[in-house]
Amino acid sequence: MDRVQGIPGHLARRAFGSVQTVSQRFRDYVAVSVGIVALTLGAMALVVGRVELGVTLRQDGDRVVVEWVARESPAARQGLEPGMILLDINGHQLIKLPQYVCPDVDEDCSDDLGNDIPSVLEPLVPTVVPMDGVVSQLIHAPVLDFTAIRASDLASFNPESWYGASFPGSWYVSDLRGAAWGLLVGAFVLIVGGWWLATGRAGSSLQSVGVPLAVATAMPFLVAPLDATWHAAAQMAAGILVPFGVGPLGLALAARIEEPEVRGVARMATVGSAFGAMLIGASPLLAPGSNPSADLLWTVAIAASVLIPGLVAAGPLRRLDPASGATGGRLLQSAELAVAGATPLMSLLTSPRDLLLLPLSAWLVGIAIAARSTIRPLARLAVRAQLQRDLIVAATEAERARVAGDIHDDALQELTLLVHRLDEAGDDEGADIARIVSDRLRAICGDLRLPILDDLGVGPALDWLVLRIERLSGGEVRLERADGTRPPAEVELAFFRVAQEALGNAVKHGAPPIVVRYRATDAGASLSVDDAGPGIVPDAAETAEREGRFGLMNMHQRAEAIGAILDIRRWPSGGTHVALEWRPH
């Protein structure tokens, strides 16, 4: 049995919970740090950055030639090739191509009588436009727009059909300026969205993942200016920052998975996918934006880093299974965790320069509509059904408890005292007969138990019991359970009754917060109940019979009946600790 010697139960609970709190704070710190770095670099790209078009020009006599084109650069994407000759640059014509024109100034090539006038080819061959001293200035100035043609096509120019490559460099420059909209959206999501989620306004189940979710959703928008510069280093930084910023969300979602083994696998999937995406982003040949196949692979890796833990944490099949004890709150929580895992993917698929922010805006609107019209009504129905079931169970248990209480408070206690007195008097035969009757009555009391205990096990039964006790106590009563397997029926009954007695004593003699911990594995089961009251007296167990504390005697008898160890003590600083541990024979 796991024990923290010398620490009160409520302090032990806080120490246990503080591990998760520290882990959550660390994830939030990492996520916010990456978000701030991305926001800073994106703003710097807008202020001092310029577009790297990936083309170098040189003057060759009276012509301007494309000397070099970077692989997968904007120039290469527009069909520019080394050796091409420029026809115009930044609105200045360098070479005039032959074209059919009208010999008259009349644009419709007709005379005063309306007769067609044959057009003529002018000039007859490609002709360089004289621009003394200007060409050198043009190619050394920022190059925005130009049209180029292959030298072979220029030599055998045919005005009827020719191929040229137009390079709208000004579009890429304006694209960088347009990325400012994406940066503003990202900053809004980072600051406002993070505050809204972290304060629980979007739901308590999303509060622990609020900051990483806001950062993961904002990252593609924050790095948009870096990607729009087309600088290799800036694109590599964007390719690394996005998966690094999405990773904390994957780890936060993985932390919500109840099963330790599955949680570990989900964490490895998150780390592996995020690291793979960072490797793709760090490669100059595979950096996002430079290779369509790499873009797809990079997006899939980032999406997997949050989708896998998000869907596993949601666990829709398990949570919708009645045997799992799913409630309306858990149904809503499953939906929220699944949405949290999918939202960064929608952000990745959204163009930061799209004023409508499709498909992210459509996704968020769809979530709002679904939450209002479908998920929350279903959750309310599930809660109502759960409450109705609890009322039926409570009514049934109340009647059974009344009968069991009559037996327990009257006949069974008298028989227990009779057994002890007969043993002390040396009447073994009478003591055995009384013990047999006592065992039969105890078996009858054991049959008067909760249906939920028989159907679902002691874990869900403790859920019901803790909820009931919390309403009666008026303070915090918390259950921490990890029941991967079910022990035998008689063990479950003993655990439930010990928990029932311990919680009753905690409410009567202790003080909240009250913490119940239950764990069941193939190696055994353990239960502990801690309160923050003054604590049980040291010799309570020894004087229980004399002072009429039959609850303590009953707990010891139930522990002995299943071969378990019962430990009841007072913590040095106050509070009663009741622990029950059972191992299969």
TORKOL-942976 format. One record per residue (C-alpha): x, y, z. Coordinates in steps of 0.2 Angstrom, whole numbers, plus 5000, padded with zeros to 4 digits. Example, Ala and Ser with C-alpha at 12.3 -4.5 7.8 and 13.67 -1.06 7.14 Angstrom:
<sites>
506249785039;506849955036;
</sites>
This chain:
<sites>
500050005000;500650174995;500850285011;501650445015;502250435033;502050585044;500950685031;499150725034;497950655022;497350815015;499150875013;499650715005;498250744992;498950914989;500650854987;500050714975;499050844965;500550974965;501550854954;500150874940;500051054944;501951084941;501950974925;500451084919;501351244923;502951184914;501951144899;501051314899;502751404902;503551314887;501951344876;501851524880;503751544878;503651474860;502151584856;503051744862;504551694851;503451664836;502551824838;504151924840;504951844825;503451864815;503352054819;505152074815;504851994798;503552124794;504552274800;506352234793;506052084782;506052074763;505551944751;506851834744;506251804726;507651674722;508251754706;509851844701;510051944685;511552004675;511852114660;512552034645;512952164632;511352254628;510252114636;509752064653;509951884657;509351774671;510951704679;510351604694;508651534700;508451454718;507651284719;505851294724;505951484725;504551594719;505551624703;505651444700;503851414704;503451544690;504451444677;506051554677;507551464671;509451514670;509851594653;508151664650;508151844643;507151984650;505852074639;505352194653;505752234671;504852334684;503752414670;505252464658;505252374641;506952304637;506652214621;505252254609;504452094601;503752084583;501852104583;500552144570;499952324571;498852434560;499852554548;498552684552;498252764569;496452694568;496452554581;495152454572;496252434556;494952504544;494852654533;493552794532;492452684521;492552544533;493652434523;494952324532;496752384531;498052234532;499052244548;500952234547;502352154557;503252284567;504652274571;505252134559;506352054572;506552074591;507352244594;508252304610;507552464617;508952584619;509152634638;510852704640;511452684658;509752634664;509852444663;511252434676;510152534688;508652424685;509452254688;510352314704;508752394711;507452284720;506752174706;504852154707;504052114690;504752054674;504451944659;505751824652;505951714636;507151574632;508551624620;508051494608;506251554607;506851734605;508051684591;506651604581;505251714588;503551674581;502251804585;500851674583;501451564597;502851594609;503151554627;503751674640;503851664659;502951814669;503651844686;502451944697;503651974711;502552114718;501251984722;502451904734;502952074742;501152114744;500951934751;502151974765;501152134769;499552024769;500351914782;500152054794;498252004795;498851824800;499951894813;498551994821;497451844821;498751744829;499151874843;497251884846;497051694848;498651684859;498151824871;496251824871;495951644867;497251594880;496451694894;494751634889;495151454889;496351454904;495051544915;493751404912;492551514902;492551374888;492251234901;493151164916;493751014906;494751124894;495551234908;497051124910;497451124891;496851304888;498551384886;499351254875;497751244865;497751434862;499651434857;499451284846;497951364837;498951534835;500651464829;500251444810;499651624810;501151694820;502451624809;501551674793;502651824790;504251714792;503551594778;503051744767;504851804766;505351654757;507051664765;507751484769;508251524787;506551604790;505551464783;506551334793;506251434809;504351434805;504451244801;505251214818;504251334829;502551264824;502751084829;503751144844;502251254849;500951124846;501850984856;501351054873;499551034868;499850844864;500650814880;499250904890;497950794881;499050644884;499050684903;497150674903;497150484898;496750384913;497650224909;499550244913;500050124899;499050204886;499550374892;501350334890;501050274872;500150434868;501550534875;502850444864;501650474849;501550654852;503450674855;503850574840;502650654828;503250834834;505050794832;504750724815;503950874810;505350984817;506550874807;505550914791;505551094795;507451104798;507851034781;508251164768;507551044755;506050994764;505551154773;503751194773;503251304758;504651244747;504051064743;502151014741;502550834747;503450904762;502051024766;500850874767;502050764777;502450914789;500550944791;500150764794;501550744807;500950904817;499150844816;499550674823;500450754838;498850814844;497550714836;498150544843;498150604862;496550704859;495550564852;496250434865;495950554879;494150584873;493950394872;492150404864;491850214863;492350184881;491450334888;489850294879;489850124886;488650114901;489849994910;491050134911;489950234922;489950374909;488950524913;488350684904;489850774910;491050644904;490150644887;490350834886;492150814891;492550684878;491850794864;492850944871;494450844871;494150784854;493850954848;495451024856;496450894847;495750934830;495751124831;497651144827;497351044811;496051174806;497251314810;498551234799;497351214784;496851404785;497751534775;498351674786;497951794773;496151744771;495051874778;493651754782;494951624790;494151474782;494051334786;494551374804;493151504806;491851374799;492551244811;492351354826;490551404821;490151224818;490751184836;489751324843;488151264834;488451084838;488751124856;487151224858;486051114848;486750934850;488050904862;487551004877;485650944876;486250764875;487350794890;485850864899;484850714895;486250604900;486350694917;484550684919;484550494916;485950484928;485050574941;483550474939;484550314940;485350384956;483650424963;483050244960;484750174967;484550284982;482850234985;483250054984;484850074994;483850175007;482650025010;484049905010;485050015022;483550025033;483349835034;485249815036;485349945049;484049865059;485049705059;486749795061;486149905075;485149775085;485449585082;487149585075;487949695088;487149605102;487749435094;489549515092;489549555111;488849385115;490249305105;491549395115;490749365132;490549175128;492349165123;492849255139;491749135149;492548985140;490848925132;491648875116;490048785110;488948925113;490149045105;490248945090;488348945088;488249135091;489649155078;488749055065;487149155068;488149315067;488949255050;487249215043;486649385048;488149465041;487849375025;486149435024;486749615027;488049585013;486549545001;485749705005;487049804994;486949924980;486549864962;487849974955;489149874965;488649714958;488449774940;489849904938;491049864953;491749954967;492450104957;490850164950;489950124967;491250234976;490950374963;489050364968;489550354987;490750504986;489450614977;488150564990;489350605005;489950764997;488150824997;487850785015;489550845021;489451015013;491351015010;492550944997;492550754995;493650694981;493950524974;495550464965;495250294957;496250184945;495250024943;495949934928;495249764935;493849704947;494249594962;493149464968;491349504973;491649484992;493249594991;492249724982;490849724995;492149735009;493049875001;491349974998;490749945016;492449995024;492350155013;490550185018;490950165036;492550275035;491650415026;490250415038;491550435052;492450565043;490850665041;490350645059;492050665067;493250735054;493250885043;493350915024;494250905013;494050715012;495050615000;494650434994;495950344984;495550174976;496650074965;496349894958;497549794948;497949614944;499149624959;497849674972;496749824978;497049964990;495850094998;496250245008;495150375016;495950535023;495050685032;495750845039;494850835056;495650825073;496050635071;495550475079;496150435097;497650325098;496750175107;495150185098;495250015090;495649935107;494250015116;492950005102;491949855110;491949935127;491450105121;490150045108;491050095093;490449945082;490950035066;492750005069;492449825074;491449795058;492849865047;494149755056;492949605054;492749635035;494549655033;494949495042;493549405032;494449435015;496249425022;496649605020;497649725031;496649875039;497650025046;496850165055;497850295063;497950485067;499250585057;500450685068;499750855062;497950795063;496750705052;496150515052;496950395039;496050235035;496950115024;496449945017;497549835007;497149664999;498149544989;497549384980;498149224988;
</sites>
